[in-house]
Amino acid sequence: MSPWGSLIRILPLFPILLLLLQASGRALGRASPGGGPLEDVVIERYHVPRACPREVQMGDFIRYHYNGTFEDGKKFDSSYDRRVTVAGVVGVGRLITGMDRGLMGMCVNERRRLIVPPHLGYGSIGVAGLIPPDSTLYFDVVLLDVWNKEDSVQVNTLLRPPNCPRMVQDSDFVRYHYNGTLLDGTAFDSSYSRSSTYDTYVGSGWLIKGMDQGLLGMCPGEKRKIIIPPFLAYGEKGYGTVIPPQASLVFHVLLIDVHNPKDSVQLETLLLPPDCGRKAVAGDFMRYHYNGSLMDGTIFDSSYSRNHTYNTYIGQGYIIPGMDQGLQGVCIGELRRITIPPHLAYGENGAGDKIPGSAVLIFDVHVIDFHNPSDTVETQTISRPSEGCNETSRLGDFVRYHYNCSLLDGTKLFSSHDYGEPQEATLGANKVIEGLNTGLQGMCVGERRQLIIPPHLGHGENGARGVPGSAVLLFEVELVSREEGLPEGYLFVWHGDPPANLYEDMDLNKDGEIPPEEFSTFIKTQVAEGKGKLMPGQDPEKTIGDMFQNQDRNQDGKITMEELKLKSDEDQERVHEEL
């Protein structure tokens, strides 16, 4: 436990015998036997500290150690032997006159040798059995503490961070490190030795009064030196064996963080993109990068270190409540700082070995993208030909198009320009992602569009080579050409009616059977003469080969008259069979 919590039991003070406070028979103002002038105290300052912020004045309360000897070196008293410092007020007649005079002007940690003549000590009476009459007394004194009843808490700021999001106020909960010493530098406690901050409320009676006062107005990351007089610390009782009675306390404090149980999430926009068409709402799925730090700047986690975004739904309890709240209302590409108090983060217990209990968390978040499972493809026309656009692309069309594909944060993924020629696809033939199938429909040749495709219409949760999982994709597309496709299930269509004697015309050598060579030659001739059309976008040889295989029912390498059927006839037969 910490020795300055006011709720901690205070141990009783050991009785102290202070012989020097029992000055009797003082012969103040008496002349020496020879009738000469009075002798004064002789002061030898044999150790004076470099820094002396304060000197003893009349009326000050002081603590000191001493050895008392006679001229021959024989010791008559010592505070060291009692292991208890002497404490008292200077200059008000509670000490022998020689000591009162000899202590004036002393600095903490100063060492003096005082020679006190009899008339400023115990005079011609002395102290029975201890100090003979007319004894000159020699004292070696070290001053350990000095204060005055008019003193207040002294605060010296050693380091103040440039950014101060908030300052400590009464009823705040603080976490801080400290080194505690007496005024002479004697250490009595340190949070660093326990590798744990001291965590407590301010202004609620949990701390000594001087610490309550000294912490007010501190910023996270600030370092202070706080000097507390005894009456605002442990007073005349002290604390155990580590803090003597009437001891001033010095704390070197580093404030780690501060919050109030009434705090909510604090948001700070670091960068807002110029175009924010939509803001995130509860239920959206978001991908974002972040750096997570404590209030003193200690990093506890970072998505950048893993080279992978954090992907999650927001507003649905998958993340800590403060982050759930803090991510709502962001724009894609926004940089936002989210400060989360402990009760909206990991609470009193913290998390693992990197997030302490009762820690305020700061997240610097960069939103890469977000979408909703109900989103459709967003289409925006960049340019469209003013003339010559009587027909637009539709399902089944064979299209050629140029494209640039990137993530919403601007990361380039793919471009048809890298290959030197347009991409080719038959719309609806499952050759491209569903979002492109949708976004390329209704376009004029020469039209340019921007398409935003959510993951469920793109590459999904798993992504693809070069495409992260759950990534929203941005396409800029330009339709280069379109060719009307064939009806579903057709590999070849006639522009008019097929020949009346189709089999005879296809049997080029009139031998009653049609091998692959004759079939291929016939189909190519029909296409060349504009009488028929093969499925666009496919290898003609493969398409013709597939057509031949469809007609060669028994797979004997030739087509007979019984085997040759038009697809329309096959469909009609199938209808009759079903009926």
C-alpha positions as CSV (number, residue, x, y, z in Angstrom):
1,M,0.0,0.0,0.0
2,S,1.0,3.6,-0.5
3,P,2.1,5.6,2.5
4,W,0.1,8.7,1.6
5,G,-3.4,7.3,1.3
6,S,-5.3,9.0,4.1
7,L,-7.4,5.9,4.7
8,I,-4.4,3.9,5.7
9,R,-4.0,3.3,9.5
10,I,-1.5,5.6,11.1
11,L,0.9,4.0,13.5
12,P,1.5,5.6,16.9
13,L,4.6,7.8,17.3
14,F,7.4,6.5,19.6
15,P,8.0,8.7,22.7
16,I,10.9,11.1,22.2
17,L,13.1,12.4,25.0
18,L,14.4,15.8,24.0
19,L,16.8,17.0,26.6
20,L,17.5,20.1,24.7
21,L,13.9,21.2,25.0
22,Q,14.1,21.0,28.8
23,A,16.3,24.0,29.3
24,S,16.2,25.0,32.9
25,G,18.1,27.6,34.8
26,R,19.1,29.4,31.7
27,A,21.5,32.2,32.6
28,L,20.5,34.5,29.8
29,G,22.3,37.9,29.9
30,R,24.6,36.9,32.7
31,A,28.2,38.2,32.6
32,S,31.2,36.0,32.7
33,P,33.1,35.6,36.0
34,G,35.9,37.9,34.7
35,G,33.3,40.6,34.0
36,G,34.1,40.6,30.3
37,P,31.5,40.8,27.5
38,L,29.2,37.9,26.9
39,E,30.4,35.2,24.5
40,D,28.1,34.3,21.5
41,V,27.6,31.0,19.7
42,V,30.4,30.0,17.4
43,I,29.0,28.6,14.1
44,E,31.1,26.4,11.8
45,R,29.3,25.6,8.5
46,Y,31.4,22.7,7.4
47,H,28.9,21.5,4.7
48,V,26.6,23.8,2.8
49,P,24.5,22.3,0.0
50,R,24.7,24.0,-3.4
51,A,20.9,24.5,-3.6
52,C,19.3,26.2,-0.7
53,P,15.7,27.2,-1.6
54,R,14.9,28.2,2.0
55,E,16.8,29.2,5.2
56,V,15.6,28.7,8.7
57,Q,13.9,31.8,10.2
58,M,12.4,32.6,13.5
59,G,9.1,30.8,14.0
60,D,9.9,27.9,11.6
61,F,9.3,24.4,12.5
62,I,12.4,22.2,12.0
63,R,13.6,18.6,12.2
64,Y,17.2,17.8,12.7
65,H,19.7,15.3,14.0
66,Y,22.6,16.1,16.3
67,N,25.4,14.8,18.5
68,G,26.1,16.7,21.7
69,T,29.6,16.6,23.3
70,F,31.7,18.4,25.8
71,E,35.0,20.1,25.0
72,D,36.9,16.9,25.6
73,G,34.8,15.0,23.1
74,K,32.7,13.1,25.6
75,K,29.2,12.6,24.4
76,F,26.4,13.7,26.6
77,D,23.4,13.2,24.2
78,S,22.6,12.2,20.6
79,S,19.4,12.0,18.6
80,Y,21.0,9.3,16.5
81,D,21.2,7.0,19.6
82,R,17.4,7.3,19.9
83,R,16.9,6.9,16.2
84,V,14.4,9.7,16.2
85,T,15.0,13.2,14.9
86,V,14.4,16.3,17.0
87,A,11.4,18.4,16.0
88,G,10.5,21.9,17.2
89,V,9.9,25.6,16.6
90,V,12.9,27.9,16.3
91,G,13.2,31.3,18.1
92,V,10.3,31.0,20.4
93,G,12.2,30.0,23.6
94,R,11.6,26.2,23.3
95,L,15.3,25.6,22.8
96,I,18.3,26.7,24.7
97,T,19.3,30.1,23.4
98,G,22.5,28.9,21.9
99,M,20.7,26.4,19.8
100,D,18.0,28.9,18.8
101,R,20.7,31.2,17.5
102,G,22.9,28.5,16.0
103,L,20.1,27.1,13.8
104,M,19.1,30.4,12.2
105,G,19.8,30.6,8.5
106,M,20.4,26.9,8.1
107,C,19.6,25.1,4.8
108,V,18.2,21.6,4.5
109,N,21.1,19.1,4.5
110,E,23.5,21.7,5.9
111,R,25.8,20.5,8.6
112,R,27.0,22.8,11.3
113,R,29.2,22.6,14.4
114,L,27.9,24.9,17.1
115,I,29.9,25.9,20.2
116,V,27.5,27.1,22.8
117,P,29.0,28.9,25.9
118,P,27.5,28.1,29.3
119,H,25.4,31.2,29.6
120,L,23.6,30.3,26.3
121,G,23.3,26.7,27.3
122,Y,22.6,25.4,30.8
123,G,24.5,28.0,32.7
124,S,25.9,27.6,36.3
125,I,23.2,25.1,37.1
126,G,23.6,22.5,34.4
127,V,21.5,19.3,34.3
128,A,21.9,17.1,37.3
129,G,23.8,13.9,36.5
130,L,24.3,14.8,32.8
131,I,25.7,18.3,32.2
132,P,28.0,19.9,34.8
133,P,27.5,23.6,35.7
134,D,29.2,26.1,33.4
135,S,29.7,23.6,30.6
136,T,30.5,24.7,27.1
137,L,28.5,22.5,24.7
138,Y,29.5,21.3,21.2
139,F,26.8,20.2,18.8
140,D,27.1,18.6,15.3
141,V,23.8,19.4,13.7
142,V,22.3,18.4,10.3
143,L,19.1,20.0,9.2
144,L,16.5,17.6,7.7
145,D,13.4,19.6,7.3
146,V,12.0,23.1,7.7
147,W,8.4,24.5,7.3
148,N,6.1,27.0,8.7
149,K,2.4,26.9,9.6
150,E,1.8,29.5,6.9
151,D,3.2,27.2,4.2
152,S,1.1,25.8,1.4
153,V,1.7,23.1,-1.1
154,Q,4.6,24.0,-3.4
155,V,4.2,22.9,-7.1
156,N,7.1,23.1,-9.6
157,T,6.4,21.9,-13.1
158,L,9.4,20.1,-14.4
159,L,7.9,19.0,-17.8
160,R,4.7,20.0,-19.5
161,P,3.7,18.3,-22.7
162,P,2.9,20.5,-25.7
163,N,-0.6,19.0,-26.0
164,C,-2.8,19.0,-23.0
165,P,-6.2,17.5,-23.8
166,R,-7.5,17.9,-20.3
167,M,-6.3,18.8,-16.8
168,V,-6.9,17.1,-13.5
169,Q,-10.0,18.3,-11.6
170,D,-11.6,17.3,-8.4
171,S,-13.5,13.9,-8.6
172,D,-11.2,12.8,-11.5
173,F,-9.6,9.4,-11.5
174,V,-5.8,9.5,-12.1
175,R,-3.0,7.1,-12.7
176,Y,0.5,8.3,-11.9
177,H,4.0,7.3,-11.1
178,Y,5.9,8.9,-8.2
179,N,9.1,8.9,-6.2
180,G,8.5,10.0,-2.6
181,T,11.2,11.5,-0.5
182,L,11.6,13.5,2.7
183,L,12.9,17.1,2.3
184,D,16.5,15.9,2.9
185,G,16.2,13.5,-0.1
186,T,15.6,10.3,2.0
187,A,13.4,8.0,-0.1
188,F,10.4,6.5,1.6
189,D,8.4,5.0,-1.3
190,S,8.2,4.7,-5.1
191,S,5.6,3.4,-7.5
192,Y,8.4,2.5,-10.0
193,S,9.7,-0.1,-7.5
194,R,6.3,-1.9,-7.8
195,S,6.2,-1.5,-11.6
196,S,2.7,-0.2,-11.2
197,T,1.0,3.2,-11.2
198,Y,-0.8,4.6,-8.2
199,D,-4.5,4.8,-9.2
200,T,-7.0,6.8,-7.2
201,Y,-9.6,9.6,-7.2
202,V,-8.6,13.2,-6.6
203,G,-10.4,15.4,-4.1
204,S,-12.5,12.6,-2.7
205,G,-10.6,11.9,0.5
206,W,-8.5,9.0,-0.8
207,L,-5.2,11.0,-0.7
208,I,-3.5,13.2,1.8
209,K,-4.7,16.8,1.4
210,G,-1.4,18.1,0.0
211,M,-1.4,15.5,-2.8
212,D,-5.1,16.3,-3.6
213,Q,-4.0,19.9,-4.1
214,G,-0.8,19.2,-5.9
215,L,-2.3,17.1,-8.6
216,L,-4.9,19.7,-9.7
217,G,-4.3,21.1,-13.1
218,M,-1.9,18.5,-14.2
219,C,-1.9,17.3,-17.8
220,P,-1.2,13.7,-18.9
221,G,2.5,13.3,-19.4
222,E,3.3,16.2,-17.1
223,K,6.1,15.9,-14.5
224,R,5.8,17.9,-11.3
225,K,7.7,18.3,-8.1
226,I,5.2,18.6,-5.2
227,I,6.4,19.7,-1.7
228,I,3.8,19.1,1.0
229,P,4.1,20.5,4.5
230,P,3.4,18.1,7.4
231,F,0.0,19.5,8.3
232,L,-1.2,18.6,4.8
233,A,0.5,15.2,5.0
234,Y,0.9,13.0,8.0
235,G,1.4,15.7,10.6
236,E,2.7,15.0,14.1
237,K,2.1,11.3,13.9
238,G,4.0,10.5,10.7
239,Y,3.5,7.1,9.1
240,G,5.1,4.0,10.4
241,T,8.9,3.9,10.3
242,V,9.3,5.5,6.9
243,I,7.8,9.0,7.5
244,P,8.8,10.7,10.7
245,P,6.4,13.0,12.7
246,Q,6.2,16.5,11.4
247,A,7.9,15.6,8.1
248,S,7.6,17.6,4.9
249,L,7.1,15.3,1.9
250,V,8.5,15.7,-1.7
251,F,6.9,13.9,-4.6
252,H,8.2,13.7,-8.1
253,V,5.1,12.9,-10.0
254,L,4.5,11.7,-13.6
255,L,0.8,11.8,-14.6
256,I,0.0,8.9,-16.9
257,D,-3.7,9.6,-17.5
258,V,-6.8,11.1,-16.1
259,H,-10.5,10.6,-16.7
260,N,-13.8,11.1,-15.0
261,P,-16.4,8.4,-14.5
262,K,-18.8,10.7,-16.3
263,D,-16.6,11.0,-19.3
264,S,-17.8,9.9,-22.8
265,V,-15.8,9.2,-25.9
266,Q,-13.9,12.2,-27.2
267,L,-13.5,12.6,-30.9
268,E,-11.0,14.7,-32.8
269,T,-10.9,14.9,-36.6
270,L,-7.2,15.0,-37.7
271,L,-8.0,14.9,-41.5
272,L,-11.3,15.0,-43.3
273,P,-11.4,14.2,-47.0
274,P,-12.9,16.8,-49.2
275,D,-15.6,14.5,-50.5
276,C,-17.6,12.6,-48.0
277,G,-20.6,11.1,-49.7
278,R,-21.6,8.9,-46.9
279,K,-20.8,8.5,-43.2
280,A,-20.5,5.2,-41.3
281,V,-23.5,4.0,-39.3
282,A,-24.2,1.1,-37.0
283,G,-24.3,-2.1,-39.0
284,D,-21.6,-1.1,-41.5
285,F,-18.6,-3.3,-42.0
286,M,-15.4,-1.3,-41.8
287,R,-11.8,-1.8,-42.6
288,Y,-9.4,0.6,-40.8
289,H,-5.8,1.0,-39.7
290,Y,-5.0,2.3,-36.2
291,N,-2.3,3.1,-33.6
292,G,-3.4,2.5,-30.1
293,S,-1.6,4.3,-27.2
294,L,-2.0,5.1,-23.6
295,M,-2.4,8.7,-22.6
296,D,1.4,9.0,-21.9
297,G,2.1,8.0,-25.5
298,T,3.0,4.4,-24.8
299,I,2.0,2.3,-27.9
300,F,0.1,-0.9,-26.9
301,D,-1.0,-2.0,-30.4
302,S,-0.9,-1.1,-34.1
303,S,-2.6,-2.6,-37.1
304,Y,0.3,-1.2,-39.2
305,S,2.8,-3.5,-37.4
306,R,0.7,-6.5,-38.8
307,N,0.4,-4.9,-42.3
308,H,-3.3,-5.7,-42.2
309,T,-6.4,-3.6,-41.5
310,Y,-8.7,-4.3,-38.7
311,N,-12.0,-5.5,-40.2
312,T,-15.2,-5.6,-38.2
313,Y,-18.8,-4.5,-38.0
314,I,-19.4,-1.4,-36.0
315,G,-22.2,-0.6,-33.6
316,Q,-23.0,-4.3,-33.0
317,G,-20.8,-5.2,-30.0
318,Y,-17.9,-6.8,-31.8
319,I,-15.4,-4.2,-30.4
320,I,-15.2,-2.2,-27.2
321,P,-18.1,0.1,-26.6
322,G,-15.9,3.3,-27.0
323,M,-14.7,2.2,-30.4
324,D,-18.2,1.2,-31.5
325,Q,-19.3,4.7,-30.7
326,G,-16.2,6.5,-32.0
327,L,-16.3,5.0,-35.4
328,Q,-19.8,6.0,-36.2
329,G,-20.1,9.1,-38.4
330,V,-16.6,8.7,-40.0
331,C,-16.0,9.2,-43.7
332,I,-13.9,6.9,-45.9
333,G,-10.3,8.2,-45.8
334,E,-10.9,10.2,-42.6
335,L,-8.2,10.3,-39.9
336,R,-9.8,10.5,-36.4
337,R,-8.5,10.4,-32.9
338,I,-10.7,8.5,-30.5
339,T,-10.1,8.9,-26.7
340,I,-11.9,6.3,-24.7
341,P,-12.3,6.3,-20.9
342,P,-11.7,3.0,-19.1
343,H,-15.4,2.3,-18.4
344,L,-15.9,2.2,-22.2
345,A,-12.8,0.3,-22.9
346,Y,-11.2,-2.5,-20.7
347,G,-12.3,-1.2,-17.3
348,E,-10.5,-1.8,-14.0
349,N,-8.9,-5.0,-15.1
350,G,-7.3,-3.8,-18.3
351,A,-6.3,-6.4,-21.0
352,G,-3.2,-8.6,-21.1
353,D,0.2,-7.1,-20.1
354,K,-0.1,-4.0,-22.3
355,I,-3.3,-2.3,-21.2
356,P,-3.2,-1.5,-17.5
357,G,-6.4,-1.4,-15.4
358,S,-8.3,1.8,-15.5
359,A,-6.4,3.0,-18.5
360,V,-7.6,5.7,-20.9
361,L,-7.0,4.5,-24.5
362,I,-6.2,6.7,-27.5
363,F,-6.8,5.4,-31.0
364,D,-5.5,7.2,-34.1
365,V,-7.7,5.7,-36.8
366,H,-7.4,5.8,-40.6
367,V,-10.6,4.6,-42.2
368,I,-9.8,2.6,-45.4
369,D,-13.4,1.8,-46.4
370,F,-16.7,0.6,-45.1
371,H,-19.8,-0.9,-46.6
372,N,-23.1,-2.4,-45.7
373,P,-24.2,-5.9,-46.6
374,S,-27.2,-4.4,-48.3
375,D,-25.2,-2.0,-50.5
376,T,-25.4,-2.2,-54.3
377,V,-23.0,-1.0,-56.9
378,E,-22.6,2.8,-56.8
379,T,-22.4,4.2,-60.4
380,Q,-21.4,7.7,-61.4
381,T,-21.1,8.8,-65.0
382,I,-17.8,10.7,-65.6
383,S,-18.4,11.4,-69.3
384,R,-20.9,10.2,-72.0
385,P,-20.8,10.8,-75.8
386,S,-23.3,13.5,-76.8
387,E,-24.2,11.8,-80.0
388,G,-24.4,8.3,-81.5
389,C,-25.6,6.5,-78.4
390,N,-28.8,4.8,-79.6
391,E,-28.0,1.5,-77.9
392,T,-26.4,0.6,-74.6
393,S,-24.8,-2.5,-73.2
394,R,-26.9,-5.2,-71.7
395,L,-26.6,-8.8,-70.4
396,G,-25.3,-11.1,-73.1
397,D,-23.3,-8.4,-74.9
398,F,-19.7,-9.0,-75.6
399,V,-17.9,-5.8,-74.5
400,R,-14.4,-4.5,-74.6
401,Y,-13.4,-2.0,-71.9
402,H,-10.5,-0.2,-70.3
403,Y,-10.4,0.0,-66.5
404,N,-8.3,1.2,-63.5
405,C,-9.0,-0.6,-60.2
406,S,-8.0,0.7,-56.8
407,L,-8.9,0.6,-53.2
408,L,-10.9,3.5,-51.7
409,D,-7.7,4.8,-50.0
410,G,-6.2,5.3,-53.5
411,T,-4.0,2.1,-53.5
412,K,-3.7,1.0,-57.2
413,L,-4.5,-2.6,-57.8
414,F,-4.9,-3.3,-61.6
415,S,-5.2,-1.5,-64.9
416,S,-6.0,-2.8,-68.4
417,H,-3.6,-0.1,-69.7
418,D,-0.8,-2.1,-68.2
419,Y,-1.6,-4.9,-70.7
420,G,-1.9,-2.6,-73.7
421,E,-5.3,-3.7,-74.7
422,P,-8.9,-3.6,-73.4
423,Q,-10.4,-6.3,-71.2
424,E,-13.0,-8.5,-72.9
425,A,-16.1,-10.0,-71.3
426,T,-19.5,-11.3,-72.1
427,L,-21.9,-9.6,-69.6
428,G,-23.7,-12.2,-67.5
429,A,-21.3,-15.1,-68.4
430,N,-19.7,-15.2,-65.0
431,K,-16.4,-14.1,-66.4
432,V,-16.1,-10.9,-64.3
433,I,-17.1,-10.1,-60.7
434,E,-20.8,-9.5,-60.2
435,G,-20.3,-5.8,-59.5
436,L,-18.7,-5.3,-62.9
437,N,-21.4,-7.2,-64.6
438,T,-23.8,-4.8,-63.1
439,G,-21.8,-1.6,-63.5
440,L,-21.0,-2.2,-67.2
441,Q,-24.6,-2.5,-68.2
442,G,-26.4,0.5,-69.8
443,M,-23.2,2.1,-71.1
444,C,-22.7,3.7,-74.4
445,V,-19.5,3.1,-76.4
446,G,-17.1,5.8,-75.3
447,E,-18.8,6.3,-72.0
448,R,-16.7,6.6,-68.8
449,R,-18.0,5.6,-65.4
450,Q,-16.8,5.3,-61.8
451,L,-18.0,2.2,-60.0
452,I,-17.9,1.5,-56.3
453,I,-18.3,-2.2,-55.7
454,P,-18.9,-3.6,-52.2
455,P,-17.1,-6.8,-51.2
456,H,-20.1,-9.1,-51.6
457,L,-20.3,-8.0,-55.2
458,G,-16.5,-8.1,-55.6
459,H,-14.0,-10.6,-54.2
460,G,-15.8,-11.2,-50.8
461,E,-14.3,-11.8,-47.4
462,N,-11.3,-13.8,-48.8
463,G,-10.3,-11.3,-51.4
464,A,-8.1,-12.3,-54.4
465,R,-4.5,-12.1,-55.4
466,G,-3.6,-8.5,-54.7
467,V,-7.1,-7.7,-53.3
468,P,-7.5,-7.7,-49.5
469,G,-10.4,-9.5,-48.0
470,S,-13.7,-7.5,-47.5
471,A,-12.3,-4.7,-49.7
472,V,-14.5,-2.1,-51.4
473,L,-13.2,-1.6,-54.9
474,L,-13.2,1.5,-57.0
475,F,-13.3,1.0,-60.8
476,E,-12.9,3.7,-63.5
477,V,-14.2,2.0,-66.7
478,E,-14.5,3.2,-70.3
479,L,-16.5,1.1,-72.8
480,V,-14.5,0.7,-76.0
481,S,-16.9,-1.5,-78.0
482,R,-19.9,-3.7,-77.6
483,E,-21.2,-6.5,-79.7
484,E,-24.7,-7.9,-79.2
485,G,-24.5,-11.3,-77.7
486,L,-26.5,-14.4,-78.4
487,P,-29.4,-15.7,-76.5
488,E,-28.6,-17.9,-73.5
489,G,-27.6,-21.4,-74.5
490,Y,-26.8,-20.5,-78.1
491,L,-23.4,-20.8,-79.7
492,F,-24.5,-19.7,-83.2
493,V,-27.6,-17.9,-84.6
494,W,-28.9,-17.3,-88.0
495,H,-29.5,-13.7,-89.1
496,G,-32.4,-15.0,-91.2
497,D,-34.0,-18.4,-91.8
498,P,-31.7,-21.3,-92.0
499,P,-31.3,-23.0,-95.4
500,A,-34.3,-25.2,-96.3
501,N,-32.0,-28.1,-97.0
502,L,-29.5,-27.5,-94.3
503,Y,-28.1,-31.0,-94.1
504,E,-27.5,-31.2,-97.9
505,D,-25.9,-27.8,-97.9
506,M,-23.6,-28.8,-95.0
507,D,-22.7,-32.1,-96.7
508,L,-20.2,-30.5,-99.0
509,N,-19.0,-33.8,-100.8
510,K,-22.5,-35.3,-100.8
511,D,-21.4,-38.6,-99.3
512,G,-24.3,-38.7,-96.8
513,E,-22.2,-37.7,-93.7
514,I,-20.7,-34.6,-92.3
515,P,-17.2,-34.8,-90.7
516,P,-15.7,-32.0,-88.6
517,E,-13.9,-30.4,-91.5
518,E,-17.1,-30.0,-93.6
519,F,-19.0,-28.7,-90.5
520,S,-16.3,-26.1,-89.7
521,T,-16.0,-24.9,-93.4
522,F,-19.8,-24.5,-93.7
523,I,-20.2,-22.5,-90.4
524,K,-17.3,-20.2,-91.2
525,T,-18.8,-19.6,-94.7
526,Q,-22.1,-18.6,-93.1
527,V,-20.3,-16.1,-90.8
528,A,-18.2,-14.7,-93.6
529,E,-21.3,-14.1,-95.8
530,G,-23.2,-12.5,-92.9
531,K,-25.8,-15.2,-92.8
532,G,-25.0,-16.3,-89.2
533,K,-23.1,-15.3,-86.1
534,L,-21.0,-17.1,-83.6
535,M,-20.9,-16.3,-79.9
536,P,-18.7,-13.2,-79.6
537,G,-15.7,-13.2,-77.4
538,Q,-14.9,-16.9,-77.8
539,D,-12.3,-18.7,-79.9
540,P,-14.2,-19.5,-83.2
541,E,-12.5,-22.9,-83.5
542,K,-13.5,-23.9,-80.0
543,T,-17.1,-22.7,-80.5
544,I,-17.4,-24.6,-83.8
545,G,-15.9,-27.7,-82.1
546,D,-18.4,-27.4,-79.3
547,M,-21.2,-27.1,-81.8
548,F,-20.0,-30.2,-83.7
549,Q,-19.8,-32.2,-80.4
550,N,-23.4,-31.2,-79.6
551,Q,-24.6,-32.5,-83.0
552,D,-22.6,-35.7,-83.0
553,R,-25.0,-37.5,-80.7
554,N,-23.3,-40.8,-80.8
555,Q,-19.8,-39.3,-80.7
556,D,-18.6,-41.3,-83.8
557,G,-16.8,-38.3,-85.4
558,K,-19.5,-37.6,-88.0
559,I,-23.0,-36.1,-88.1
560,T,-25.8,-37.9,-89.8
561,M,-29.1,-36.5,-91.0
562,E,-30.9,-38.0,-88.0
563,E,-28.5,-36.3,-85.6
564,L,-28.5,-32.8,-87.1
565,K,-31.1,-30.7,-85.3
566,L,-31.5,-26.9,-84.8
567,K,-31.6,-25.8,-81.1
568,S,-35.1,-24.4,-81.6
569,D,-36.2,-27.9,-82.7
570,E,-34.5,-29.4,-79.7
571,D,-36.2,-27.0,-77.3
572,Q,-39.6,-27.7,-78.9
573,E,-39.0,-31.4,-78.5
574,R,-38.1,-30.9,-74.8
575,V,-41.3,-29.0,-74.2
576,H,-43.3,-31.8,-75.7
577,E,-41.5,-34.4,-73.5
578,E,-42.2,-32.4,-70.4
579,L,-45.9,-32.2,-71.3
